[in-house]
Amino acid sequence: MKKILLFLVLASYSLVAQTPIWHYTFDGNSSPVNPSGGYGGSLTKVSGGTTSASNFGVDRFGNAQSSLIVKSDTNNDFTYYANLANLPQGSNPRSFSFWVRYKNAGDQNFFLYGDTASTGNMYGMSIGTSNSICYIKTAQNYTTQFVNTQFPHYISLNTADDDAWVHYTITSEATNTNVYKNGVLMANHSINLTTSGTTIKFGLSNLDNNNANSSLYFLLDDFKIYDQVLTETQIRQMYADAMAFDATDLVAYYGFENNLDCTNNSNYNLTAQDPANSYYNPGVIGQSREFTNNPVYNDVLGSAIDNGEFTIMVWEKINLLQSGTDYATVFELGSSLYARRRQSLFRTAYASNATTFVNEGTTILNPQATWVHHTVTVKNYGGSFNAIYYRNGELMSKTGNNSATTSIYTFVDRFVFGGGLDAAGNFLVSKNIKYVNLDEAYIYNRVLNQSEILATMYRTTLPAVLSNSNFELKEISLYPNPANSIFTVKVPNDTVKNITVIDLTGKTVLTATSQTVNISALQAGMYLVKVETISGKTGIEKIVRK
């Protein structure tokens, strides 16, 4: 019921969200709901009969019987089909949005729909054995590969079922198809669509037979079908809408708005190693801090972090990749826990005692010239104390198992962004990052779940608890808002000097020097408007392009 209510509320009130024509919530229920609250065709097990409690597993919030179990078994009790009216036909626009929790490596067939009597005219998605390939299927013997080696699939078989979920969105119109993972575009291709039929199957690779791959095993949740193409802005807004901001156990937040202040606690303000060289550029929200051989630090922050259970997250954009022999450290706690790049891998680890570091968790490097979100959570996972690394909200690596300790060992209380220390707390030049920008850093004394991580990633404005002191301009009027083409900026008792319009990826898409701005060339969605006045004050407000 919680997902149905959330679906109806968001469909009614979100400015940028679109309404799915069908939504399978899988809250112990195998029937999809439409925008008016009516139900569609219920799933039938391939073995025959309706679903039961045994067909539902744990969802990404930890709720029992709230996701669909899809797997291969001798009785075909965990593969499904349904007849569903109004599925997008021909080359009509469409979007499919769903969450997956892999339970096995190998081929995974997510969904496929069309006409069971035809070997063509179908549409569906699957994942191959390669860790960077997915497929869109449009005919019995025709699939299109979507490859992006920067976004491998990490199959986590030793963490809880409420962890390691991945969100996919597939959009198609005319001859253009996009595949997004956790709101990030993986790849796009030109595909001719001739879809025909209303039979939809889950876990099967063909419509004319019911043979499942032996490797099939995943959990499926929140499966939504749209009769329109979702924009990247609308996809990312779904994450922010799904989870309210929770400041519980927030230790420190840094917006890097032309300063190194900790917004919620000035005791944790940062200091630059070289204060004379401080540079800021447009970031994910407002400004971001540029780092080149100039780490920033706080000498007491480490003592405020609970070494047994915490979360650290920050956005990063690499402008130029530095030498692979460097220990390019994004952040470091107490000369112990680190997140860094070295020798073509992104690495995380921590000291378990004064002489021992646990085995590193490793994954491929994050791509250059684009904003990437890093999150490290630390806690005891099923008897092993691990640091888990997420990139763009997806679990990518975990440190080696450690059952001997239940907290990290720190050598000093100093916390560093953009560099690192030796055991005595002295800066090491080899750990400095170069040609990098960081933005929107959060440190919590609790472990955030994946939905909270994604909601924080794609939040386009700061929660009120964090935003009061970030900008000098508190009263900015944008009207009309939403706007079709032109909006006007008004600031009381001041004059507008510069206006910058920024999309949700942090990219500047428009600049202006007058208070009237034309956004007719932009895609529909939400944008940030940065306003600078002739008195030198700055502020941020959001605008919706209809």
Residue pairs with C-beta under 8 A, 6 or more apart in sequence:
1 27
2 27
2 63
3 23
3 25
3 27
3 66
3 222
4 23
4 25
4 27
4 33
4 37
6 242
7 20
7 23
7 25
7 33
8 35
8 37
10 17
10 241
10 242
11 17
11 19
11 20
11 35
14 237
14 241
15 482
15 526
15 544
16 233
16 234
16 237
16 524
16 525
16 526
16 544
17 234
17 237
17 238
17 241
18 95
18 226
18 228
18 230
18 234
19 35
19 226
20 35
20 97
20 224
20 225
20 226
21 34
21 35
21 86
21 225
21 226
21 227
22 32
22 33
22 34
22 40
22 84
22 86
22 224
22 225
23 32
23 33
23 34
23 222
23 223
23 224
23 225
24 30
24 31
24 32
24 43
24 68
24 222
24 223
24 224
25 33
25 66
25 222
26 56
26 59
26 66
26 67
26 68
26 220
26 221
26 222
26 223
27 63
27 65
27 66
28 53
28 56
28 65
28 66
30 42
30 43
30 50
30 51
30 55
30 68
30 80
30 82
31 39
31 40
31 41
31 42
31 43
32 39
32 40
32 41
32 82
32 84
32 223
32 225
33 39
33 40
34 40
40 82
40 84
40 85
41 82
41 83
41 84
41 85
42 50
42 51
42 82
43 50
43 51
43 68
43 80
43 81
43 82
43 202
44 50
44 80
44 81
44 82
45 51
45 55
45 76
45 77
45 78
45 79
45 80
46 76
46 77
46 79
46 80
46 81
46 204
46 210
47 75
47 76
47 77
51 68
51 80
53 65
54 69
54 77
55 68
55 69
55 77
55 78
56 64
56 65
56 66
56 67
56 68
56 69
57 64
57 65
57 66
57 67
57 68
57 69
57 161
57 219
58 64
58 66
58 67
58 160
58 161
58 162
58 219
59 66
59 67
59 99
59 162
59 219
59 221
60 67
60 99
60 101
60 162
60 165
60 221
60 449
60 450
60 451
61 162
61 449
61 451
62 160
62 162
62 449
66 221
67 99
67 101
67 219
67 220
67 221
68 80
68 202
68 219
68 220
68 221
68 223
69 78
69 219
70 78
70 79
70 80
70 202
70 203
70 216
70 217
70 218
70 219
70 220
71 78
71 79
71 103
71 104
71 203
71 212
71 216
71 217
71 218
72 78
72 79
72 203
72 212
72 213
72 214
72 215
72 216
72 217
76 210
76 212
78 203
79 201
79 202
79 203
79 204
79 210
79 212
79 216
80 201
80 202
80 203
81 199
81 200
81 201
81 202
81 204
82 199
82 200
83 198
83 199
83 200
84 113
84 198
84 199
84 200
84 225
85 198
86 227
87 113
87 195
87 197
87 198
87 200
87 225
88 94
88 123
88 195
88 225
88 227
89 195
89 196
90 193
90 194
90 195
90 196
91 173
91 174
91 175
91 192
91 193
91 194
91 195
92 173
92 193
92 195
92 227
93 171
93 172
93 173
93 174
93 227
93 228
93 229
94 123
94 171
94 172
94 173
94 225
94 226
94 227
94 228
94 229
95 169
95 170
95 171
95 172
95 224
95 225
95 226
95 228
95 229
95 230
96 111
96 125
96 168
96 169
96 170
96 223
96 224
96 225
96 226
97 167
97 168
97 169
97 222
97 223
97 224
97 226
97 230
97 235
97 238
98 110
98 111
98 167
98 168
98 220
98 221
98 222
98 223
98 224
99 165
99 166
99 167
99 168
99 220
99 221
99 222
100 108
100 110
100 165
100 166
100 167
100 168
100 218
100 219
100 220
100 221
101 161
101 164
101 165
101 166
101 218
101 219
101 221
102 108
102 153
102 155
102 156
102 164
102 166
102 217
102 218
103 157
103 217
103 218
103 219
104 155
104 157
104 215
104 216
104 217
104 218
105 129
105 155
105 157
105 215
106 129
106 213
106 214
106 215
106 216
107 126
107 127
107 128
107 129
107 205
107 213
107 215
107 216
108 126
108 127
108 213
108 215
108 216
108 217
108 218
109 124
109 126
109 203
109 204
109 205
109 212
109 213
109 216
110 124
110 125
110 126
110 127
110 168
110 202
110 203
110 218
110 220
111 124
111 125
111 200
111 201
111 202
111 223
112 122
112 123
112 124
112 125
112 126
112 137
112 200
112 201
112 204
112 205
112 206
112 207
113 122
113 123
113 124
113 195
113 197
113 198
113 199
113 200
113 201
113 207
114 121
114 122
114 123
114 124
114 195
114 196
114 197
114 199
114 207
115 121
115 122
115 196
115 197
115 199
115 207
116 197
116 199
116 207
116 208
117 208
118 196
118 197
118 207
119 139
119 140
119 141
119 208
120 138
120 139
120 140
120 142
120 194
121 138
121 139
121 194
121 195
121 196
121 197
122 137
122 138
122 139
122 140
122 195
122 197
122 207
123 136
123 137
123 138
123 172
123 193
123 195
124 136
124 137
124 201
125 134
125 135
125 136
125 137
125 168
125 170
125 179
126 134
126 135
126 137
126 143
126 205
127 133
127 134
127 135
127 153
128 134
128 135
128 145
129 215
130 147
131 152
131 153
131 154
132 147
132 148
132 149
132 150
132 151
132 152
132 153
133 145
133 146
133 147
134 145
134 146
134 168
134 179
134 186
135 143
135 144
135 145
135 146
136 143
136 144
136 146
136 170
136 172
136 177
136 179
136 189
136 191
137 143
137 205
138 144
138 191
138 192
138 193
138 194
138 195
140 206
140 207
140 208
144 177
144 189
144 191
146 179
146 186
146 187
146 188
146 189
147 187
148 186
148 187
149 364
150 364
150 366
150 367
151 181
151 184
151 186
152 363
152 364
152 396
153 166
154 164
154 363
154 394
154 395
154 396
154 397
156 163
156 164
156 395
156 398
158 382
158 398
159 381
159 382
159 388
159 395
159 398
160 381
160 382
161 219
162 449
163 388
163 395
163 449
163 450
164 395
164 450
165 219
165 221
165 450
166 181
166 182
166 394
167 181
167 182
167 183
167 239
167 393
167 454
168 179
168 180
168 181
169 178
169 179
169 180
169 183
169 230
169 235
170 177
170 178
170 179
170 180
171 177
171 178
171 180
171 229
171 230
172 178
172 191
172 193
172 229
173 229
174 193
175 190
175 191
175 192
175 193
176 188
176 189
176 190
176 191
177 188
177 189
177 190
177 191
178 185
178 187
178 188
179 185
179 186
179 187
179 188
180 186
180 232
180 235
181 392
181 394
182 392
182 393
182 394
182 454
183 232
183 235
183 236
183 239
183 392
183 393
183 454
183 457
183 458
184 392
185 232
197 207
199 207
201 207
202 220
203 212
203 216
204 210
204 211
204 212
205 211
205 212
205 213
231 523
231 524
231 525
232 504
232 505
232 525
233 503
233 504
233 523
233 524
233 525
233 526
233 527
234 524
234 525
236 458
236 504
237 458
237 460
237 504
237 525
237 526
239 393
239 451
239 454
239 455
239 457
239 458
240 455
240 458
240 459
240 460
242 451
242 454
242 455
243 451
243 452
243 454
243 455
244 455
245 455
245 456
245 459
245 463
245 465
246 452
247 264
247 463
247 465
247 466
248 446
249 444
249 445
249 446
250 264
250 442
250 443
250 444
251 265
251 268
251 301
251 304
251 305
251 310
251 443
251 444
251 445
252 262
252 264
252 265
252 268
252 301
252 304
252 441
252 442
252 443
253 262
253 263
253 264
253 441
253 442
253 443
253 466
254 260
254 261
254 262
254 263
254 270
254 417
254 440
254 441
255 261
255 263
255 285
255 286
255 287
255 439
255 440
255 462
255 466
255 470
256 280
256 283
256 287
256 288
256 289
256 438
256 439
256 440
256 441
257 280
257 286
257 287
257 470
257 471
257 538
258 280
258 287
258 538
260 269
260 270
260 271
260 272
260 278
260 289
260 296
261 269
261 270
261 469
262 268
262 269
262 270
262 298
263 466
263 467
263 469
263 470
264 465
264 466
267 300
268 298
268 300
268 301
268 304
269 298
270 296
270 297
270 298
270 417
271 296
271 297
271 298
272 278
272 294
272 295
272 296
273 294
273 295
273 296
273 297
273 419
273 427
274 293
274 294
277 294
278 289
278 294
279 289
279 290
280 287
280 288
280 289
280 290
281 287
281 288
281 290
281 437
282 288
282 500
282 502
282 506
282 508
282 530
283 315
283 437
283 439
283 440
283 506
284 315
284 371
284 439
284 440
284 505
284 506
285 439
285 440
285 459
285 460
285 461
285 462
285 528
285 540
286 470
286 471
286 528
286 530
286 538
286 540
287 439
288 315
288 317
288 437
288 438
288 439
288 506
289 296
289 417
289 418
289 437
289 438
289 439
290 436
290 437
291 417
291 418
291 432
291 433
291 434
291 436
291 437
291 438
292 432
292 433
292 434
292 435
292 436
293 429
293 432
293 434
294 418
294 432
295 416
295 417
295 418
295 419
295 420
295 427
295 431
295 432
295 433
296 416
296 417
296 418
297 414
297 415
297 416
297 417
297 419
298 414
298 415
299 413
299 414
300 413
301 413
301 414
301 415
301 443
302 333
302 334
302 410
302 412
302 413
302 414
302 415
303 413
304 445
305 333
305 415
305 443
305 445
306 445
307 378
307 407
307 408
307 409
307 410
308 378
308 379
308 380
308 406
308 407
308 408
309 378
309 379
309 380
309 445
309 446
309 447
310 377
310 378
310 379
310 443
310 444
310 445
310 446
310 447
311 375
311 376
311 377
311 378
311 442
311 443
311 444
311 446
311 447
311 448
311 453
312 331
312 333
312 339
312 375
312 376
312 441
312 442
312 443
312 444
313 373
313 374
313 375
313 376
313 440
313 441
313 442
313 448
313 453
313 456
313 457
314 330
314 331
314 373
314 374
314 417
314 438
314 439
314 440
314 441
314 442
315 371
315 372
315 373
315 374
315 438
315 439
315 440
315 441
315 457
315 506
316 330
316 366
316 371
316 372
316 373
316 374
316 436
316 437
316 438
316 439
317 369
317 370
317 371
317 372
317 436
317 437
317 439
317 506
318 366
318 367
318 368
318 369
318 372
318 435
318 436
319 368
319 369
319 435
319 436
319 437
320 368
320 434
320 435
321 365
321 368
321 435
322 328
322 341
322 433
322 434
322 435
324 341
324 342
324 343
324 344
325 342
325 343
326 341
326 342
326 430
326 431
326 432
326 434
327 340
327 342
327 420
327 428
327 430
327 431
328 340
328 341
328 342
328 431
328 432
328 433
328 434
328 436
329 338
329 339
329 340
329 416
329 418
329 419
329 420
329 431
329 432
329 433
330 339
330 340
330 341
330 374
330 417
330 418
330 433
330 436
330 438
331 338
331 339
331 415
331 416
331 417
331 418
331 441
332 338
332 339
332 340
332 415
332 416
332 419
332 420
332 421
332 431
333 350
333 408
333 410
333 415
334 408
334 410
334 411
334 412
334 413
334 414
334 415
335 351
335 410
335 411
335 412
335 414
335 420
335 421
335 422
335 423
335 425
336 350
336 351
336 408
336 409
336 410
336 411
337 348
337 349
337 350
337 351
337 376
337 378
337 387
337 408
337 410
338 347
338 348
338 349
338 350
338 420
339 346
339 347
339 348
339 374
339 376
339 389
340 346
340 347
340 348
340 420
340 431
341 347
341 365
341 366
344 364
344 365
345 362
345 363
345 364
345 365
346 362
346 363
346 364
346 365
346 366
346 389
346 391
346 396
346 397
347 360
347 361
347 362
348 360
348 361
348 376
348 387
348 389
348 397
348 399
349 357
349 358
349 359
349 360
349 361
349 387
349 399
350 357
350 358
350 378
350 387
350 399
350 408
350 409
351 357
351 358
351 408
351 409
351 410
351 411
352 358
352 385
352 402
352 404
352 405
352 408
352 409
353 405
353 409
354 409
354 411
358 387
358 399
358 400
358 402
359 399
359 400
360 399
360 400
361 386
361 387
361 388
361 389
361 397
361 398
361 399
361 400
362 397
363 389
363 391
363 396
363 397
366 372
366 374
366 391
370 505
371 439
371 505
371 506
372 391
372 392
373 390
373 391
373 392
373 393
373 453
373 457
374 389
374 390
374 391
375 389
375 390
375 391
375 393
375 448
375 453
376 387
376 388
376 389
376 390
377 387
377 388
377 390
377 447
377 448
378 385
378 386
378 387
378 388
378 408
378 447
379 385
379 386
379 447
380 386
380 406
381 388
381 398
383 403
384 401
384 402
384 403
385 402
385 403
385 405
385 406
385 407
386 398
386 399
386 401
386 402
387 398
387 399
387 408
388 395
388 397
388 398
388 399
389 395
389 396
389 397
389 398
390 396
390 450
390 453
392 457
393 450
393 453
393 454
393 457
395 450
411 421
411 423
411 424
411 425
412 421
412 423
412 424
412 425
414 421
414 425
415 443
416 427
417 438
417 441
418 432
418 433
418 436
418 438
419 427
419 428
419 431
419 432
419 433
420 427
420 428
420 431
421 427
421 428
421 431
422 428
439 506
442 456
448 456
458 504
460 504
460 526
460 528
460 542
461 467
461 528
461 540
461 542
462 470
470 540
471 537
471 538
471 539
471 540
472 537
472 538
472 539
473 491
473 494
473 531
473 533
473 537
473 538
473 539
474 539
475 491
475 492
476 489
476 490
476 491
476 529
476 531
476 539
476 540
476 541
477 489
477 490
477 491
478 487
478 488
478 489
478 529
478 541
478 543
479 487
479 488
479 490
480 487
481 487
481 543
481 544
482 543
482 544
482 545
482 546
483 519
483 543
483 544
483 545
483 546
484 520
484 545
484 546
485 518
485 519
485 520
486 516
486 517
486 518
486 519
486 520
487 516
487 517
487 519
487 543
488 515
488 516
488 517
489 496
489 499
489 515
489 516
489 517
489 529
489 531
490 515
491 531
491 533
491 539
494 533
494 534
494 535
494 537
495 533
495 534
495 535
496 514
496 515
496 531
496 532
496 533
496 534
497 513
497 532
497 533
497 534
498 511
498 512
498 513
498 531
498 532
499 511
499 512
499 513
499 514
499 515
499 517
499 529
499 530
499 531
499 532
500 508
500 510
500 511
500 529
500 530
500 532
501 508
501 509
501 510
501 511
501 512
501 517
501 519
501 522
501 527
501 528
501 529
501 530
501 543
502 508
502 509
502 527
502 528
502 529
502 530
503 509
503 525
503 527
503 528
504 525
504 526
504 527
504 528
509 522
509 527
510 517
510 519
510 521
510 522
517 529
519 527
519 543
519 545
522 545
523 545
524 545
524 546
525 544
525 545
526 542
526 543
526 544
526 545
527 542
527 543
527 544
527 545
528 540
528 541
528 542
528 543
529 540
529 541
529 542
529 543
530 538
530 539
530 540
531 538
531 539
531 540
531 541
532 538
